[in-house]
């Protein structure tokens, strides 16, 4: 009977190890899901140049299409091309300064203070 008892112990240990492995795998999956939920979203990639009335007209064609696009994207409302360009640029500039968006290949002027 010693052989049967040894076999039962081995099977029991194997089941415990299998259960522990499943528990560890479940914990790892939960941690990974939490990490993905807490991860910062990737930055929004903006156009390299600020919006102008001419660029808006060329990109969207009609004012209504541009209005809908910026209302859905940023919640911006405007009644003219220039107002839409100004408001869209203000929002995009704020996003860049907050680190939530990037402008690829943009020329940034740096302010240098001279001590005299």
ABEGO torsion letter per residue (X at the ends): XAAAAAAAAAAAAAAAAAAAAAAAAAAAAAAAAAAAAABBBBBBBBBABBBBAAAAAAAAGBAAAAAAAAAAAAGBBBABAAAAAAAAAAAAAAAAAAGABBBBGBBBBBBBBBBX
